[in-house]
Amino acid sequence: MGRALITGASAGLGLAFARQLASDGHDVVLVARNRDRLAEVSADIRARYGVEAEILSADLADYEDTARVARRVVDCDSPISLLVNNAGFGLGQDFVGGALEREVDGLNVMVRAVMMLSHAAAGAMAARGRGTIINVASMTSLTVQGTYSAHKAWVRTFSEGLAVELAGTGVGVTVVNPGLIRTEFHERSHVDSSQWPAAVFATPEQVVQAALAAARAGRVEVTPTVLYKLASGVVRHAPRRLVRKFAGPGLSGRE
């Protein structure tokens, strides 16, 4: 089939992408910080789906680690046909009074790494005349929940611009804007996910299926689930003063 490289592949949405792509017959390159966890995931995917599952331990907050992943993206001996820029994390703090180092790490993982890996993939794929880039943004890109919203807004706008630039090259770009997903994300961000009803959560599998279907159809942007499509429409058309009032940092539900 092809070979997909997925960042943040050891858990949550990234793991769901890896499993779905492997079940579709794609070899996968799994990128995350925890090598032991990656090895477990790789062994499971190989056993279940009979595909290659390469692991690449890297901290995308680190420039040199990100550059190493970018070099893997452009490797001509085993080319990457699909890049999934999924890695990210909730900062779990207010900007004012929060640790600047954590803010910079968030910027590096969710903005710089997306830019560096997309740059590598776009060039290599355009030269071959085929390929796909999927960037994971968020519904929060339409809100004002601190720097996380800003990072995801950058991903959304960047992806749209890249899709226009790559039109006619055979390379597609899709940005996916999920809402709440039932993963470890909230726990790691010190957010009590039980405060929201179960009905507002999508499963990782739903988000992955929507993202892959949109990419196959050549769609530039997708918001999974009917609930969040409706919410997206409301927020996009609401006066920004109301968005600032009702969809600001307090909406994150952080403990």
Number of C-alpha atoms within 10 A of each C-alpha: 10 16 21 26 29 26 31 28 31 26 18 19 27 25 23 20 28 30 23 18 24 24 15 13 16 23 25 28 22 26 26 21 18 15 16 12 15 24 18 11 21 24 13 14 22 16 12 12 18 14 19 18 26 16 21 23 19 22 21 27 21 14 16 12 17 21 17 15 24 18 14 20 26 19 14 10 7 11 19 23 22 25 25 24 28 24 24 25 16 17 20 20 18 15 15 8 7 12 12 11 9 15 17 13 19 21 20 21 25 27 21 20 26 26 18 16 24 24 15 20 27 27 14 21 24 18 13 14 12 15 23 24 26 24 26 25 29 22 22 25 22 20 24 21 18 18 20 26 20 19 22 25 22 18 26 25 14 17 26 16 13 20 23 12 13 16 12 11 16 14 26 26 28 27 28 27 26 26 22 20 19 17 16 12 18 20 13 13 17 15 16 14 21 9 8 11 8 11 8 13 18 19 15 19 18 15 24 23 16 17 27 20 13 21 21 12 11 15 16 21 21 20 23 21 17 9 14 19 16 11 13 20 11 12 17 12 9 11 10 15 9 11 17 13 12 13 18 16 20 13 13 18 16 18 10
